[in-house]
Amino acid sequence: FTTQKVVCCYYYYCVLLTNATMSATIQTTTTPQPRSNVHSSSQQQQQLLKQKLQNVHYVSELIKFELIDPSAEAMQCLQILIENFERVNSLNAAQNGAVELMCAFVYRCGRFLCKSAKSKKRANTFLDIILRLKSIVSKYLDETQVALVDEAYYAARPREVFRTTKPPKPVLFEYVKYIFVEQMSADPSLAKRQLAKVLKHCDQFDDVHLERYLIRRAIKHSQQKFDDAERVVRLMSKFSQNQKDVKKNELIVKFTDAALEEFRFGLEQNLSHMTQRRVSNARVIGELFSQRCLHAESIFSCLFLLLNNLEPFNNDFDRKDPIRVRVANVLLEKCGRFFNRGWQKKKLDVFLTYFQRYMRSKTLSMDVNNDAVNIIKELRPQMKICESFQEAHEKCVKMEERFGVVSSSAVEGEKKGSGGLGTLAEDEEMEEEEGDDGDDTDDDDDDD
């Protein structure tokens, strides 16, 4: 009856074990039958494999409840199954169920036999034999059977996991973590005063490790929540307002360098699980520019790096990956409104032209595409939105011809690896303006 309802076997065995403690006849009447089931399972090839697996399940559960002696009868059952597994010497022999039966038995009660004091020595020996036979018989087994043998073996003898215990952090390190995690959102002014004390300690004792940990914790905390980036950047920028304290000025410089290095690291790796981290880092860079801790040239360098195809940033091969468009949207949203005059306005126009071509080379989702289009319309209402890649490419080519910049495709063809998106630099603009002024003066001289 138990072999027909495998799900209820556990409860039946509990009842048998409870009654066996009061009457020895129950154990003697129930244990011989499963052993004969295992013998018949290996001898009668015409029996269905499902019935055989039910019998093996029945026997293995009785062994775990010690209704069958694990040192004698259980070892005999395992030996019979291993002998049948050893006889697999052809592809047809591998389909008779010997592999499945042995794996089911070892998977169900192999761990118990290896841990039991009565049977652990012989059980470990049998597992070594199974591992050795697997290398011999594996050429007759398919991938599913090989996976079954591995699963059963490692269920009975799991891999050893060596866990390294990390040394506890110093007290000041834990205090810095407490300031960023607990005090930053609760009371920013109190967090500022507490961090000032930590910086004073770093200045007095020249604690380089504590200062490095403070910057790393600030970068990590700014990437966790949406509002944390603004809080952390504002806190760091307030330290730089005191021009007399050199330590505080160095802190904001190191924090800015760490944020820019994190930006380049995301471009080099280009991993999908770092998407949110890279977007948060873009928010940090945008906030640093808003707090006047970064120059506009640094922002344009980050923007054009997103579109560059130079090493080590030529890993953007997936047309459905919108991460660079999302990062550019964040930077434009935070900093684009400030670029409305002089060379900054011209350079942003150049970037938006190239940015549209990059957008149309991607298969973007509706939300990312709409965000990019809305930002372009907000920054440059008169700029035409290109609907196709060909249209955007033609617009880029016309712009390059107008400014006298060699096209990126032509540069790649002439010199491999030295190509890039031709952009209008500030120096080139100044040279053009000076050239125009020089021509005007020459014409005046000629007229005279």
MARNU-345234 format. One line per 3 residues: number of its first residue (from 1); their letters; for each residue y, x, z of C-alpha. Coordinates in steps of 0.5 Angstrom, whole numbers. Each point is the difference from the previous one (the first is absolute). Last residue first. Example, Ala and Ser with C-alpha at 12.3 -4.5 7.8 and 13.67 -1.06 7.14 Angstrom:
2
2	sa	-2:27:14; -7:-2:2
END
This chain:
448
448	ddd	200:87:-94; -5:-4:-3; -5:5:0
445	ddd	2:1:8; -1:-7:1; -7:0:-4
442	dtd	-2:5:5; 2:-3:6; -4:-7:-2
439	dgd	-6:5:-1; 0:3:6; 1:-7:4
436	dge	-6:-2:-4; -4:6:2; 2:-1:7
433	eee	-3:-7:0; -6:2:-3; -1:6:5
430	mee	1:-5:6; -5:-5:-3; -5:6:-1
427	dea	1:2:7; -1:-7:3; -7:-1:-3
424	ltg	-1:-5:-6; -8:0:0; -5:2:-5
421	lgg	-7:-2:3; -5:5:1; -3:6:-4
418	sgk	-2:7:2; -8:-2:1; -1:1:-8
415	keg	6:3:-4; 2:-2:-6; -4:-7:0
412	eva	2:-1:7; 8:1:-2; -1:-5:-6
409	sss	-3:-5:5; 6:1:5; 5:-1:-5
406	vvg	6:5:-1; 6:-2:3; 6:0:-4
403	fre	4:-5:4; 0:-6:-5; -7:3:-3
400	emk	-3:-1:7; 3:-7:1; -3:-2:-7
397	vck	-7:2:2; 0:-3:6; 2:-7:-3
394	eha	-5:1:-5; -5:1:6; 2:-6:3
391	eqf	-1:-4:-6; -7:2:-1; -2:-1:7
388	sec	2:-7:0; 5:-5:3; 6:5:1
385	ikm	5:-3:5; 7:1:-3; 5:3:5
382	qpr	6:-4:1; -2:-2:7; -1:7:2
379	lek	-2:1:7; -2:-7:2; -3:-1:-7
376	iin	-4:6:1; -2:-2:7; -2:-7:-3
373	vad	-4:3:-5; -4:5:5; -1:-6:4
370	nnv	-3:-4:-5; -5:5:-3; -2:1:7
367	dms	-1:-7:2; -4:-2:-7; -5:6:0
364	ltk	1:6:-4; -4:2:-6; 4:7:-1
361	srm	3:3:-6; 6:-5:0; 2:2:7
358	yrq	0:7:-2; 5:-1:-6; 4:-5:5
355	fyt	1:6:4; 2:5:-5; 6:-5:-1
352	lfv	1:-1:7; 0:8:1; 6:1:-5
349	dlk	4:-5:3; -1:3:7; 2:6:-3
346	kkq	7:-3:-3; 1:-3:6; -1:6:4
343	wgr	5:4:-4; 6:-4:2; -1:-7:3
340	nff	-5:-5:2; -5:3:3; 0:-3:7
337	rgc	-3:-6:-2; -6:4:-2; -2:3:7
334	kel	-4:-5:4; -3:-5:-6; 0:6:-5
331	lvn	-5:4:5; -4:-6:2; -1:-2:-8
328	avr	-2:7:-1; -5:0:5; -3:-7:-3
325	vri	0:3:-7; -3:6:2; -6:-4:4
322	pdk	-1:-5:-6; -7:3:-2; -2:-5:-6
319	rdf	1:6:-5; -4:5:4; 1:7:-3
316	dnn	5:2:5; -3:7:2; 6:4:-4
313	fpe	4:1:7; -3:7:1; 2:2:-5
310	lnn	5:-3:-5; 0:-7:-2; 6:-2:3
307	lll	2:-8:1; 0:0:8; 3:7:0
304	flc	6:-3:-3; 1:-4:6; -1:5:5
301	sfi	5:5:-3; 5:-6:-1; -1:-1:8
298	sea	1:8:1; 6:0:-5; 3:-6:4
295	hlc	1:5:6; -4:-2:7; 2:-1:7
292	rqs	5:-5:-2; -3:-6:4; -1:-4:-6
289	fle	-3:6:-3; -5:1:6; -1:-7:-1
286	giv	-3:0:-7; -4:6:2; -3:-4:6
283	ran	-1:-6:-5; -4:5:-5; -4:2:6
280	svr	-2:-7:1; -2:-1:-7; -4:6:0
277	rqt	-4:-2:6; -1:-7:-2; -4:3:-7
274	mhs	-4:5:4; -6:-3:-1; 0:0:-7
271	lnq	1:8:-1; 5:3:-4; -1:7:3
268	elg	5:4:-3; 5:-6:0; -1:-1:7
265	frf	1:7:2; 7:0:-3; 2:-5:4
262	eel	-3:3:6; 4:6:-1; 7:-4:-1
259	aad	-2:-3:7; -1:6:3; 6:4:-3
256	tfk	4:-6:3; -3:0:7; 1:8:0
253	vil	8:-1:-2; 0:-6:5; -2:5:6
250	enk	4:6:-2; 6:-4:1; -3:-2:7
247	kvd	-1:7:2; 7:3:-3; 3:-4:5
244	kqn	8:0:-1; 0:-4:-6; -3:-6:4
241	qsf	0:-5:-6; -7:3:-2; -3:-4:6
238	ksm	2:-7:-2; -4:2:-7; -6:0:4
235	lrv	1:-6:3; 2:-4:-6; -6:3:-4
232	vre	-5:-2:6; 3:-7:0; 0:-1:-8
229	add	-7:2:-1; -2:-4:6; 2:-7:-3
226	fkq	-6:-1:-5; -5:3:5; -5:6:0
223	qsh	3:5:-5; 6:2:5; -5:1:6
220	kia	-3:6:-5; 6:3:-1; 3:0:7
217	rri	-7:3:2; 0:5:-4; 7:2:1
214	lyr	-1:0:8; -7:4:-1; 4:5:-3
211	elh	5:1:5; -5:0:5; -4:5:-3
208	vdd	7:5:-1; 1:-1:8; 6:5:0
205	fqd	0:-1:8; 7:-2:1; 1:-3:-7
202	chk	-6:-4:0; 2:-2:7; 6:-3:-3
199	lvk	-3:-3:-6; -4:-4:5; 6:-2:4
196	alq	3:-2:-6; -6:-4:-2; 0:-4:7
193	rka	8:-2:-2; -2:-2:-7; -6:-4:3
190	lsp	5:-4:5; 5:-1:-6; -6:-3:-4
187	das	-2:-5:6; -7:-4:-2; -1:2:-7
184	mqe	0:7:1; -2:0:8; -7:-1:-1
181	vfi	-3:3:-6; 5:6:-2; 2:1:8
178	ykv	-8:0:2; -2:5:-6; 6:5:3
175	yef	-3:-1:7; -7:1:-2; 2:7:-4
172	lvp	4:1:7; -6:0:4; -5:4:-4
169	kpp	-5:-3:-5; -7:0:3; -5:4:-4
166	ktt	-4:-4:-5; -7:-1:1; -4:2:-6
163	rfv	-6:-5:-2; -6:3:-3; -4:-6:-3
160	erp	-7:2:-1; -3:-4:-6; -5:-6:3
157	raa	-7:1:0; -4:-7:0; 6:-3:-4
154	yya	1:6:-4; -8:0:-2; 1:-8:-2
151	edv	6:1:-4; -2:6:-4; -7:-3:-1
148	lav	3:-7:-3; 5:4:-4; -5:4:-3
145	qte	-4:-7:-2; 7:-3:-3; 1:6:-4
142	dly	-7:0:-3; -6:4:3; -6:4:-4
139	ksv	5:6:0; 1:-1:7; -7:1:2
136	isk	0:7:2; 7:1:3; -1:-7:4
133	lrl	-7:3:2; 4:5:4; 5:-5:3
130	iid	-6:-4:2; -4:6:3; 6:1:4
127	lft	1:-7:3; -8:0:2; 1:6:4
124	nar	6:-3:3; -4:-6:2; -6:5:3
121	kks	5:3:5; 4:-7:1; -6:-4:2
118	kas	-1:-1:7; 7:2:2; 3:-5:-4
115	kcl	6:2:-4; -3:2:-7; -4:-6:1
112	frg	6:-5:1; 3:3:-6; -5:-1:-5
109	cry	-1:-7:3; 3:-4:-6; 2:5:-5
106	vfa	-6:4:1; -4:-7:-2; 4:-2:-5
103	cml	0:7:-4; -8:0:1; -1:-7:-3
100	eva	6:1:-6; -4:7:-2; -7:-3:0
97	gnq	2:-6:-4; -4:0:-6; 6:2:-5
94	aan	-1:8:2; -7:0:-3; 2:-2:-7
91	lsn	5:5:0; -5:6:2; -3:4:6
88	vre	2:-5:6; -6:2:4; 4:3:5
85	fne	4:-7:2; -7:-3:1; -1:6:5
82	ili	6:-1:3; -1:-7:1; -7:1:4
79	qlc	3:5:4; 6:-4:2; -5:-6:2
76	qma	-4:6:4; 6:2:4; 2:-7:2
73	eas	-8:-1:2; 0:6:5; 7:3:3
70	pdi	4:-6:-2; -5:-5:4; 1:-7:-3
67	lef	3:-5:5; 5:5:1; 6:-4:-2
64	kil	2:5:-5; -7:0:-3; 0:-8:0
61	esv	6:1:-5; -3:5:-4; -7:-4:-1
58	yhv	4:-7:-2; 4:4:-5; -6:3:-3
55	nql	-3:-7:-1; 6:-3:-3; 1:6:-5
52	kqk	-7:-1:-2; 1:-8:-1; 6:2:-4
49	llq	-4:5:-4; -5:-5:-2; -8:1:1
46	qqq	-4:3:-6; 1:7:2; -5:-1:6
43	qss	-1:6:4; 7:2:2; 2:-7:3
40	shv	-7:-1:2; 1:6:5; 7:-2:2
37	nsr	-3:-7:1; -6:2:4; 5:4:5
34	pqp	4:-7:1; -6:-4:2; -2:5:5
31	ttt	6:-1:4; 0:-7:1; -6:-1:4
28	tqi	0:6:5; 7:-1:1; -1:-8:2
25	tas	-6:2:4; 4:5:5; 3:-6:3
22	mta	7:0:4; 3:6:-3; -2:-3:-7
19	ntl	3:-6:1; 7:3:0; -2:5:-6
16	lvc	-3:-6:-4; 7:-4:1; 4:6:-1
13	yyy	-4:1:-7; 1:-7:-2; 7:0:1
10	ycc	1:6:-4; -5:-3:-6; 5:-6:-1
7	vvk	3:3:-6; -7:2:-3; -2:-7:-1
4	qtt	-7:1:-4; -2:6:4; 1:-3:7
1	f	-5:-6:-2
END
